[in-house]
Amino acid sequence: MRSAAGVRPEPIAEPMIELRGVWKGFGGRPVLAGLDLTVARGEVLFVVGTSGVGKSVTIKHLVGLLRIDAGEIWLDGRRIDALPERAYAEIRRRVAMVFQSATLFDAMTLAENVALPLRKHRGLRAAVALADARRRLEEVYLGDLADRFPAEVSDGVRKRAAIARALTLEPEVVLFDEPTTGLDPQNARRIDRLIRELADRRGVTAMVVSHDLASIFSTADRIALLYQGRVRACGTATEIRASADPVVVQFIHGHASGPMETPGF
């Protein structure tokens, strides 16, 4: 692992996602300032850092919810940052996003929520889509709750149902925005296990925005710490824990190992 302002990504044999010199600002204030980051196919990469550092901004670019100001974004060897909006339909089938809020429809059961993209994007008949949705809910250990409505279940159950829905189009990449926020430890660890299973059993590439240290250190293949608009440090959990960089130490332990630099945004 290398720790320095603006870490260059290590060469990866089979990159799935590449962000090259990405800049993004709002109201004249830069949030990403030449960010370089590479994610390997089948890897679980956690993107971490203090609030406002650009973690969620980073992943939203991958599905066209935000457009970069400068730089390049590549998906599986194809540059995607300059694609017109209509071309993102294909990208969004390959790259699913699970938002911090489960965003389920309250008037639909969990099974109906999961069946919705199957009916909309694959044209499946209602009965066929519901049968498929029930199978997918079983994969996230919710088969017995398929007929419940979102208001009748816990936040953790809603989040797992949202993950099941995100998987309906068989994405190659899944982006998670703070997936364990607001969950009790038991449900948070269930989400961690699901993310790990996606990579280990399906070969799905995952980018996870998180500040949950238990999730970060138990689930990630690698961890990328953002600071002042760039990747400050990137490495395995062991490498990140061993870092003497005061920015890394402060993020993990809440205190610096030496003189602290000016805080990032």
C-alpha contacts under 8 A as a table, 3 or more apart, distances in Angstrom:
res1	aa1	res2	aa2	distance
1	M	233	A	7.08
1	M	234	C	6.03
1	M	235	G	5.09
1	M	236	T	7.87
1	M	239	E	6.29
1	M	240	I	7.77
2	R	7	V	6.70
2	R	233	A	6.09
2	R	234	C	6.83
2	R	235	G	7.82
3	S	7	V	6.50
3	S	232	R	5.75
3	S	233	A	4.50
3	S	234	C	7.26
3	S	243	S	7.73
3	S	245	D	6.61
4	A	7	V	5.67
4	A	232	R	5.44
4	A	233	A	6.64
5	A	227	Y	7.71
5	A	230	R	6.98
5	A	231	V	7.09
5	A	232	R	5.11
6	G	34	G	7.80
6	G	35	L	7.15
6	G	36	D	7.66
6	G	230	R	5.15
6	G	231	V	5.43
6	G	232	R	5.70
7	V	36	D	7.38
7	V	230	R	7.35
7	V	231	V	5.44
7	V	232	R	5.69
7	V	233	A	6.38
7	V	234	C	7.62
8	R	36	D	6.15
8	R	37	L	7.52
8	R	231	V	7.86
9	P	36	D	6.31
9	P	37	L	5.64
9	P	38	T	6.11
10	E	38	T	7.85
12	I	15	P	5.71
12	I	38	T	7.42
12	I	39	V	7.85
12	I	40	A	6.35
13	A	40	A	7.63
14	E	40	A	5.76
14	E	41	R	6.06
15	P	18	E	6.87
15	P	38	T	6.46
15	P	39	V	5.72
15	P	40	A	4.28
15	P	41	R	5.67
15	P	76	D	6.75
15	P	77	G	7.81
16	M	38	T	7.62
16	M	39	V	5.80
16	M	40	A	5.20
16	M	41	R	4.73
16	M	74	W	7.86
16	M	75	L	5.68
16	M	76	D	4.58
16	M	77	G	7.29
16	M	205	T	7.54
17	I	37	L	7.99
17	I	38	T	5.63
17	I	39	V	5.02
17	I	40	A	6.87
17	I	41	R	7.82
17	I	73	I	7.49
17	I	74	W	5.72
17	I	75	L	4.85
17	I	76	D	6.32
18	E	36	D	7.55
18	E	37	L	5.83
18	E	38	T	4.44
18	E	39	V	6.46
18	E	72	E	7.97
18	E	73	I	5.73
18	E	74	W	4.97
18	E	75	L	6.65
19	L	22	V	6.21
19	L	35	L	6.85
19	L	36	D	5.23
19	L	37	L	5.07
19	L	38	T	6.32
19	L	71	G	7.61
19	L	72	E	5.95
19	L	73	I	4.67
19	L	74	W	6.51
20	R	34	G	7.40
20	R	35	L	6.49
20	R	36	D	4.75
20	R	37	L	6.78
20	R	71	G	5.67
20	R	72	E	5.06
20	R	73	I	6.29
21	G	33	A	7.53
21	G	34	G	3.97
21	G	35	L	4.91
21	G	36	D	5.30
21	G	70	A	7.35
21	G	71	G	4.71
21	G	72	E	6.65
22	V	32	L	6.51
22	V	33	A	6.55
22	V	34	G	4.65
22	V	35	L	4.81
22	V	36	D	6.71
22	V	68	I	6.68
22	V	69	D	7.49
22	V	70	A	5.67
22	V	71	G	4.26
22	V	72	E	6.22
22	V	73	I	7.68
23	W	30	P	7.31
23	W	31	V	7.47
23	W	32	L	4.80
23	W	33	A	4.75
23	W	34	G	5.13
23	W	35	L	6.72
23	W	68	I	6.09
23	W	69	D	5.44
23	W	70	A	5.05
23	W	71	G	6.25
24	K	30	P	5.90
24	K	31	V	5.72
24	K	32	L	4.92
24	K	33	A	6.81
24	K	67	R	7.96
24	K	68	I	5.30
24	K	69	D	5.11
24	K	70	A	7.12
25	G	28	G	6.05
25	G	29	R	5.16
25	G	30	P	3.89
25	G	31	V	5.11
25	G	32	L	6.68
25	G	69	D	7.28
26	F	29	R	5.29
26	F	30	P	6.46
26	F	31	V	7.28
30	P	33	A	6.26
30	P	229	G	7.38
31	V	52	G	7.89
31	V	53	V	6.50
31	V	54	G	5.76
31	V	228	Q	7.38
31	V	229	G	5.34
31	V	265	F	7.16
32	L	35	L	6.04
32	L	53	V	7.91
32	L	54	G	6.39
32	L	58	T	7.86
32	L	228	Q	7.44
32	L	229	G	3.92
32	L	230	R	6.33
33	A	228	Q	7.29
33	A	229	G	4.53
33	A	230	R	5.96
34	G	71	G	7.31
34	G	229	G	7.01
34	G	230	R	6.27
35	L	229	G	6.37
35	L	230	R	4.48
35	L	231	V	6.29
36	D	230	R	6.98
36	D	231	V	6.80
37	L	231	V	7.24
39	V	43	E	6.63
39	V	45	L	6.83
39	V	205	T	7.91
40	A	43	E	5.32
40	A	205	T	7.36
41	R	203	G	7.58
41	R	204	V	7.47
41	R	205	T	5.55
42	G	199	A	5.46
42	G	200	D	7.76
42	G	203	G	4.70
42	G	204	V	5.01
42	G	205	T	4.16
42	G	206	A	7.24
43	E	199	A	6.58
43	E	203	G	8.00
43	E	204	V	7.46
43	E	205	T	5.06
43	E	206	A	6.22
43	E	221	D	6.32
43	E	222	R	7.94
44	V	195	I	7.90
44	V	196	R	7.36
44	V	199	A	6.80
44	V	205	T	6.09
44	V	206	A	4.70
44	V	207	M	6.02
44	V	208	V	7.41
44	V	219	T	7.48
44	V	220	A	5.31
44	V	221	D	5.26
44	V	222	R	6.80
45	L	206	A	6.20
45	L	207	M	4.97
45	L	208	V	6.23
45	L	220	A	5.65
45	L	221	D	5.96
45	L	222	R	5.06
45	L	223	I	5.70
45	L	224	A	7.21
46	F	207	M	5.79
46	F	208	V	4.62
46	F	209	V	5.84
46	F	210	S	6.78
46	F	216	I	6.48
46	F	220	A	5.88
46	F	221	D	7.98
46	F	222	R	6.49
46	F	223	I	4.81
46	F	224	A	6.17
47	V	55	K	6.19
47	V	207	M	6.99
47	V	208	V	5.92
47	V	209	V	4.85
47	V	210	S	6.52
47	V	223	I	6.10
47	V	224	A	4.97
47	V	225	L	6.11
47	V	226	L	7.19
48	V	55	K	6.64
48	V	209	V	6.10
48	V	210	S	5.70
48	V	211	H	6.07
48	V	223	I	7.14
48	V	224	A	6.12
48	V	225	L	4.88
48	V	226	L	6.22
49	G	53	V	6.32
49	G	55	K	7.20
49	G	211	H	7.08
49	G	225	L	5.37
49	G	226	L	5.24
49	G	227	Y	6.68
49	G	251	F	7.00
50	T	53	V	5.83
50	T	211	H	7.86
50	T	226	L	8.00
50	T	227	Y	7.90
50	T	251	F	7.42
50	T	265	F	7.96
51	S	54	G	7.88
51	S	265	F	7.82
52	G	55	K	7.54
52	G	265	F	5.84
53	V	226	L	6.47
53	V	227	Y	6.30
53	V	228	Q	6.73
53	V	229	G	6.52
53	V	264	G	7.01
53	V	265	F	5.20
54	G	57	V	4.92
54	G	58	T	5.97
54	G	226	L	7.51
54	G	229	G	6.90
55	K	58	T	5.27
55	K	59	I	6.91
55	K	209	V	6.09
55	K	226	L	7.28
56	S	59	I	5.45
56	S	60	K	6.20
56	S	177	D	6.40
56	S	209	V	6.52
57	V	60	K	5.29
57	V	61	H	6.71
57	V	66	L	7.41
58	T	61	H	5.80
58	T	62	L	7.58
59	I	62	L	5.48
59	I	63	V	7.61
59	I	175	L	6.80
59	I	207	M	7.57
60	K	63	V	5.78
60	K	64	G	6.48
60	K	65	L	5.26
60	K	66	L	5.78
61	H	64	G	5.07
61	H	65	L	5.87
61	H	66	L	4.87
61	H	67	R	5.82
61	H	68	I	6.83
61	H	81	D	7.74
62	L	65	L	7.68
62	L	73	I	7.49
62	L	81	D	7.91
62	L	95	V	7.72
63	V	66	L	7.83
63	V	88	Y	6.94
63	V	91	I	6.62
63	V	92	R	5.91
63	V	95	V	6.78
63	V	96	A	7.91
63	V	97	M	7.98
64	G	67	R	6.18
64	G	81	D	7.76
64	G	85	E	7.46
64	G	88	Y	6.70
67	R	81	D	7.01
68	I	71	G	7.10
68	I	81	D	7.15
72	E	79	R	6.97
72	E	80	I	7.84
72	E	81	D	6.13
73	I	79	R	5.74
73	I	80	I	5.81
73	I	81	D	5.27
74	W	77	G	5.94
74	W	78	R	5.20
74	W	79	R	4.21
74	W	80	I	5.69
74	W	81	D	7.41
75	L	78	R	5.18
75	L	79	R	6.30
75	L	80	I	6.67
79	R	82	A	7.44
80	I	83	L	5.40
83	L	87	A	6.05
83	L	88	Y	7.07
84	P	87	A	5.51
84	P	88	Y	7.09
85	E	88	Y	5.41
85	E	89	A	7.77
86	R	89	A	6.10
87	A	90	E	6.10
87	A	91	I	7.18
88	Y	91	I	4.78
88	Y	92	R	5.99
89	A	92	R	5.24
89	A	93	R	6.50
90	E	93	R	5.27
90	E	94	R	6.67
91	I	94	R	5.19
91	I	95	V	5.91
92	R	95	V	4.84
92	R	96	A	5.93
93	R	96	A	6.64
93	R	169	L	6.14
93	R	170	E	7.71
93	R	171	P	6.03
94	R	169	L	7.74
94	R	170	E	7.36
94	R	171	P	4.36
94	R	172	E	5.29
94	R	173	V	6.29
95	V	171	P	5.47
95	V	172	E	6.18
95	V	173	V	4.64
95	V	174	V	5.66
95	V	175	L	7.30
96	A	166	A	5.70
96	A	167	L	7.35
96	A	171	P	6.02
96	A	173	V	6.28
96	A	174	V	4.75
96	A	175	L	6.14
97	M	166	A	6.68
97	M	174	V	5.61
97	M	175	L	4.56
97	M	176	F	5.99
97	M	177	D	7.73
98	V	102	A	7.33
98	V	162	A	6.67
98	V	163	I	6.34
98	V	166	A	6.63
98	V	174	V	7.34
98	V	175	L	6.07
98	V	176	F	4.90
98	V	177	D	6.28
98	V	179	P	7.44
99	F	102	A	6.21
99	F	103	T	7.43
99	F	176	F	6.31
99	F	177	D	5.16
99	F	178	E	7.45
99	F	179	P	7.27
100	Q	176	F	7.59
100	Q	177	D	5.17
100	Q	178	E	5.30
100	Q	179	P	5.68
100	Q	181	T	7.16
101	S	159	K	7.66
102	A	158	R	5.95
102	A	159	K	5.17
102	A	161	A	7.90
102	A	162	A	5.52
103	T	162	A	7.37
104	L	113	N	6.46
104	L	150	P	6.95
104	L	158	R	7.49
104	L	162	A	6.94
105	F	108	M	5.60
105	F	113	N	6.52
105	F	150	P	7.52
106	D	109	T	7.54
106	D	149	F	6.52
106	D	150	P	5.65
106	D	151	A	6.73
107	A	149	F	7.12
108	M	111	A	7.81
108	M	112	E	5.51
108	M	113	N	5.90
108	M	149	F	6.20
108	M	150	P	7.72
109	T	112	E	5.06
109	T	113	N	6.16
109	T	146	A	6.76
109	T	147	D	5.33
109	T	148	R	5.30
109	T	149	F	4.34
109	T	150	P	6.73
110	L	113	N	5.09
110	L	114	V	6.29
110	L	145	L	7.40
110	L	146	A	5.20
110	L	147	D	6.16
110	L	148	R	6.04
110	L	149	F	5.93
110	L	150	P	6.57
110	L	161	A	6.50
111	A	114	V	5.18
111	A	115	A	6.03
111	A	130	L	6.13
111	A	133	A	5.46
111	A	134	R	5.86
111	A	137	L	7.36
111	A	146	A	4.91
111	A	147	D	6.26
112	E	115	A	4.93
112	E	116	L	6.15
112	E	130	L	6.44
112	E	133	A	7.44
113	N	116	L	5.40
113	N	165	R	7.05
114	V	117	P	6.86
114	V	118	L	7.67
114	V	130	L	7.86
114	V	133	A	5.34
114	V	137	L	7.95
114	V	161	A	7.14
114	V	162	A	7.53
114	V	164	A	6.53
114	V	165	R	4.36
114	V	168	T	7.28
115	A	118	L	5.22
115	A	119	R	6.35
115	A	126	A	7.79
115	A	129	A	5.09
115	A	130	L	5.37
115	A	132	D	7.23
115	A	133	A	5.08
115	A	165	R	7.40
115	A	168	T	7.94
116	L	119	R	5.28
116	L	120	K	6.12
116	L	129	A	7.71
117	P	120	K	4.88
117	P	121	H	5.53
117	P	122	R	7.33
117	P	165	R	7.46
117	P	168	T	6.96
117	P	169	L	7.58
118	L	121	H	5.61
118	L	122	R	5.10
118	L	123	G	6.56
118	L	124	L	6.03
118	L	129	A	5.80
118	L	168	T	6.56
118	L	169	L	7.25
119	R	122	R	5.63
119	R	123	G	4.65
119	R	124	L	4.73
119	R	125	R	6.48
119	R	126	A	6.77
119	R	129	A	6.22
120	K	123	G	5.69
120	K	124	L	7.77
124	L	128	V	6.16
124	L	129	A	5.58
125	R	128	V	5.35
125	R	129	A	6.01
126	A	129	A	5.13
126	A	130	L	6.07
127	A	130	L	5.19
127	A	131	A	6.23
128	V	131	A	5.17
128	V	132	D	6.28
129	A	132	D	5.11
129	A	133	A	6.03
130	L	133	A	4.85
130	L	134	R	6.15
131	A	134	R	5.24
131	A	135	R	6.50
132	D	135	R	5.14
132	D	136	R	6.35
133	A	136	R	5.05
133	A	137	L	6.17
133	A	164	A	7.97
133	A	165	R	7.86
133	A	168	T	7.75
134	R	137	L	5.03
134	R	138	E	6.26
134	R	143	G	6.15
134	R	146	A	6.31
135	R	138	E	5.10
135	R	139	E	6.55
135	R	143	G	7.22
136	R	139	E	5.02
136	R	140	V	6.84
136	R	164	A	5.77
136	R	165	R	7.92
136	R	167	L	7.96
136	R	168	T	7.51
137	L	140	V	5.27
137	L	141	Y	6.29
137	L	142	L	4.95
137	L	143	G	5.16
137	L	146	A	6.84
137	L	161	A	6.64
137	L	164	A	5.91
138	E	141	Y	4.74
138	E	142	L	5.13
138	E	143	G	4.13
138	E	144	D	7.80
139	E	142	L	7.41
139	E	143	G	7.80
139	E	164	A	7.68
140	V	143	G	7.88
140	V	160	R	6.27
140	V	161	A	7.47
140	V	163	I	7.92
140	V	164	A	6.59
140	V	194	L	7.06
142	L	145	L	5.31
142	L	146	A	6.49
142	L	157	V	7.51
142	L	160	R	7.87
142	L	161	A	7.55
143	G	146	A	5.54
144	D	147	D	7.84
145	L	148	R	5.41
148	R	152	E	6.24
148	R	153	V	7.18
149	F	152	E	5.37
149	F	153	V	7.05
150	P	153	V	5.60
150	P	154	S	7.92
150	P	158	R	6.30
151	A	154	S	7.82
153	V	157	V	6.11
153	V	158	R	6.78
154	S	157	V	5.23
154	S	158	R	6.33
155	D	158	R	5.07
155	D	159	K	6.15
155	D	182	G	7.81
155	D	183	L	6.67
156	G	159	K	5.10
156	G	160	R	6.32
156	G	183	L	6.08
156	G	184	D	7.94
156	G	187	N	5.34
156	G	188	A	7.32
156	G	191	I	8.00
157	V	160	R	5.13
157	V	161	A	6.17
158	R	161	A	5.03
158	R	162	A	6.20
159	K	162	A	5.03
159	K	163	I	6.37
159	K	179	P	7.43
160	R	163	I	4.98
160	R	164	A	6.29
160	R	191	I	6.99
161	A	164	A	4.96
161	A	165	R	6.22
162	A	165	R	5.02
162	A	166	A	6.17
163	I	166	A	4.99
163	I	167	L	6.38
164	A	167	L	5.24
164	A	168	T	6.67
165	R	168	T	5.41
166	A	169	L	7.20
166	A	171	P	7.85
166	A	174	V	7.78
167	L	170	E	5.24
167	L	171	P	6.20
168	T	171	P	7.81
171	P	174	V	6.73
171	P	204	V	7.46
172	E	203	G	7.75
172	E	204	V	5.19
172	E	205	T	6.26
173	V	204	V	5.59
173	V	205	T	4.63
173	V	206	A	5.70
173	V	207	M	7.86
174	V	204	V	7.09
174	V	205	T	6.39
174	V	206	A	4.98
174	V	207	M	6.62
175	L	206	A	5.79
175	L	207	M	4.94
175	L	208	V	5.97
176	F	179	P	5.80
176	F	206	A	7.47
176	F	207	M	6.23
176	F	208	V	4.64
176	F	209	V	6.06
177	D	208	V	6.16
177	D	209	V	4.93
177	D	210	S	6.98
178	E	181	T	5.56
178	E	208	V	7.09
178	E	209	V	5.24
178	E	210	S	4.79
178	E	211	H	7.37
179	P	188	A	7.95
179	P	191	I	7.23
179	P	208	V	7.73
179	P	209	V	7.74
179	P	210	S	7.27
180	T	183	L	5.50
180	T	187	N	7.80
180	T	188	A	4.98
180	T	191	I	6.88
180	T	210	S	7.78
180	T	212	D	7.28
181	T	188	A	7.99
181	T	212	D	7.75
183	L	186	Q	7.95
183	L	187	N	5.98
183	L	188	A	5.59
184	D	187	N	5.57
184	D	188	A	6.05
185	P	188	A	4.95
185	P	189	R	6.13
186	Q	189	R	5.35
186	Q	190	R	6.47
187	N	190	R	4.98
187	N	191	I	6.41
188	A	191	I	5.21
188	A	192	D	6.37
188	A	215	S	7.72
189	R	192	D	4.85
189	R	193	R	6.23
189	R	215	S	7.15
190	R	193	R	5.14
190	R	194	L	6.31
191	I	194	L	5.08
191	I	195	I	6.28
192	D	195	I	5.23
192	D	196	R	6.27
192	D	215	S	6.08
192	D	218	S	7.88
192	D	219	T	6.21
193	R	196	R	5.06
193	R	197	E	6.05
193	R	219	T	7.57
194	L	197	E	5.02
194	L	198	L	6.23
195	I	198	L	5.25
195	I	199	A	6.84
195	I	206	A	7.47
195	I	219	T	7.68
196	R	199	A	5.48
196	R	200	D	6.17
196	R	219	T	6.16
197	E	200	D	4.96
197	E	201	R	5.46
197	E	202	R	7.33
198	L	201	R	5.67
198	L	202	R	5.23
198	L	203	G	6.46
198	L	204	V	5.48
198	L	205	T	7.97
199	A	202	R	5.57
199	A	203	G	4.47
199	A	204	V	4.59
199	A	205	T	6.15
199	A	206	A	7.19
200	D	203	G	5.82
200	D	204	V	7.80
210	S	213	L	7.97
210	S	215	S	7.83
210	S	216	I	7.14
211	H	216	I	7.55
212	D	215	S	5.38
212	D	216	I	6.15
213	L	216	I	4.87
213	L	217	F	6.04
213	L	252	I	7.57
214	A	217	F	5.62
214	A	218	S	6.07
215	S	218	S	5.34
215	S	219	T	5.70
215	S	220	A	7.70
216	I	219	T	5.71
216	I	220	A	5.65
216	I	223	I	7.44
216	I	237	A	7.82
217	F	220	A	6.19
217	F	237	A	5.56
220	A	223	I	6.40
220	A	236	T	7.50
220	A	237	A	7.20
221	D	236	T	5.99
221	D	237	A	7.46
222	R	234	C	6.83
222	R	235	G	5.06
222	R	236	T	4.35
222	R	237	A	6.51
223	I	233	A	7.95
223	I	234	C	5.48
223	I	235	G	5.48
223	I	236	T	6.01
223	I	237	A	6.70
223	I	240	I	7.44
224	A	231	V	6.32
224	A	232	R	7.52
224	A	233	A	5.86
224	A	234	C	4.32
224	A	235	G	6.77
225	L	231	V	5.68
225	L	232	R	5.58
225	L	233	A	5.27
225	L	234	C	6.28
225	L	248	V	7.50
226	L	229	G	6.42
226	L	230	R	5.46
226	L	231	V	4.52
226	L	232	R	5.51
226	L	233	A	7.40
227	Y	230	R	5.55
227	Y	231	V	6.20
227	Y	232	R	5.55
227	Y	264	G	5.63
227	Y	265	F	7.41
228	Q	263	P	7.93
228	Q	264	G	4.54
228	Q	265	F	5.82
229	G	264	G	7.88
229	G	265	F	7.69
231	V	234	C	6.98
233	A	240	I	7.55
233	A	248	V	7.41
234	C	240	I	7.31
235	G	238	T	7.86
235	G	239	E	5.59
235	G	240	I	5.96
236	T	239	E	5.11
236	T	240	I	6.14
237	A	240	I	5.16
237	A	241	R	6.06
238	T	241	R	5.22
238	T	242	A	6.21
239	E	242	A	5.12
239	E	243	S	6.26
240	I	243	S	5.22
240	I	248	V	7.27
241	R	249	V	7.83
241	R	252	I	7.70
243	S	248	V	6.71
243	S	249	V	7.01
244	A	248	V	7.31
244	A	249	V	6.56
244	A	257	S	6.79
245	D	248	V	5.32
245	D	249	V	6.16
245	D	257	S	7.43
246	P	249	V	4.93
246	P	250	Q	5.93
246	P	256	A	4.77
246	P	257	S	5.18
246	P	258	G	5.87
246	P	259	P	7.15
246	P	260	M	6.00
246	P	261	E	7.80
247	V	250	Q	5.25
247	V	251	F	6.32
247	V	256	A	6.78
247	V	260	M	6.90
247	V	261	E	7.35
248	V	251	F	5.20
248	V	252	I	6.33
249	V	252	I	5.26
249	V	253	H	5.75
249	V	254	G	7.17
249	V	255	H	6.50
249	V	256	A	5.51
249	V	257	S	6.31
250	Q	253	H	5.26
250	Q	254	G	4.44
250	Q	255	H	4.30
250	Q	256	A	4.63
250	Q	257	S	7.49
251	F	254	G	5.64
251	F	255	H	7.55
253	H	256	A	7.82
256	A	259	P	6.89
256	A	260	M	6.08
260	M	263	P	7.91
